Amino acid sequence: RAIGAGFLIAAIVWILPSASGSEFLVIVLFTYIIAIAEFTHIIAGSVEAFLLVAHGDISIFTMIWDFTVPVLIGNILGGTALFALLA
């Protein structure tokens, strides 16, 4: 799920320069796709993870090893895969 989100966020970066005047629509569409597909992204998901830690539902260790590290690696792989394919 993290690889897909990384791929889509990288696609936003790739498409935005060509979307003059429609930038907001492009961002909304791609983030909607990420939400519908239940992909995980490190930026948006970190807020939820930090709130779970603050509330005491999970430990900081669990947040780092079960969420942050795998999602960050997946997002990097997904974004890198898109640019590798396009290059």
C-alpha positions as CSV (number, residue, x, y, z in Angstrom):
1,R,0.0,0.0,0.0
2,A,2.9,2.4,0.6
3,I,4.5,1.7,-2.8
4,G,1.2,2.7,-4.5
5,A,1.0,5.9,-2.5
6,G,4.6,6.8,-3.3
7,F,3.9,6.1,-7.0
8,L,0.9,8.4,-7.0
9,I,2.6,11.2,-5.1
10,A,5.5,11.1,-7.6
11,A,3.0,11.2,-10.4
12,I,1.5,14.4,-8.9
13,V,4.9,16.0,-9.0
14,W,5.4,14.8,-12.6
15,I,2.0,16.1,-13.7
16,L,1.7,19.4,-11.9
17,P,4.0,21.5,-14.2
18,S,1.6,20.5,-17.1
19,A,-1.6,21.2,-15.2
20,S,-1.6,25.0,-15.4
21,G,-4.8,26.2,-13.9
22,S,-5.9,22.7,-12.7
23,E,-3.3,22.1,-10.0
24,F,-5.9,22.0,-7.2
25,L,-8.1,19.4,-9.2
26,V,-5.0,17.2,-9.8
27,I,-4.0,17.2,-6.1
28,V,-7.6,16.5,-5.0
29,L,-8.1,13.7,-7.5
30,F,-4.8,11.9,-6.6
31,T,-5.3,12.3,-2.9
32,Y,-8.8,10.9,-3.3
33,I,-7.5,7.9,-5.2
34,I,-5.0,7.3,-2.3
35,A,-7.8,7.5,0.2
36,I,-10.1,5.2,-1.7
37,A,-7.4,2.6,-2.3
38,E,-6.4,2.9,1.4
39,F,-2.8,3.5,0.5
40,T,-0.5,4.7,3.2
41,H,1.7,7.8,2.9
42,I,4.4,8.8,5.4
43,I,3.3,12.4,5.7
44,A,-0.5,11.9,6.2
45,G,-0.1,8.7,8.2
46,S,2.5,10.2,10.6
47,V,-0.1,12.6,12.1
48,E,-2.4,9.6,12.9
49,A,0.5,7.6,14.3
50,F,1.7,10.5,16.5
51,L,-1.8,10.9,17.8
52,L,-2.0,7.2,18.7
53,V,1.3,7.5,20.6
54,A,0.1,10.7,22.3
55,H,-3.1,9.0,23.3
56,G,-1.2,5.9,24.6
57,D,-2.7,3.4,22.2
58,I,0.7,2.4,20.8
59,S,4.3,2.9,21.9
60,I,6.8,5.1,20.1
61,F,8.8,1.9,19.2
62,T,5.7,0.3,17.6
63,M,5.1,3.5,15.6
64,I,8.6,3.6,14.3
65,W,9.1,-0.1,13.5
66,D,5.6,-1.1,12.5
67,F,4.6,2.1,10.6
68,T,7.2,4.7,9.9
69,V,10.0,2.5,8.6
70,P,7.9,0.3,6.3
71,V,5.8,3.1,4.9
72,L,8.8,5.3,4.3
73,I,10.6,2.5,2.5
74,G,7.5,1.8,0.4
75,N,6.9,5.4,-0.5
76,I,10.5,5.7,-1.6
77,L,10.3,2.6,-3.7
78,G,7.0,3.6,-5.3
79,G,8.3,7.1,-6.2
80,T,11.6,5.8,-7.4
81,A,9.9,3.2,-9.6
82,L,7.8,5.8,-11.3
83,F,10.8,8.0,-12.2
84,A,12.8,5.0,-13.2
85,L,10.0,4.0,-15.6
86,L,9.6,7.5,-17.0
87,A,13.4,8.0,-17.4
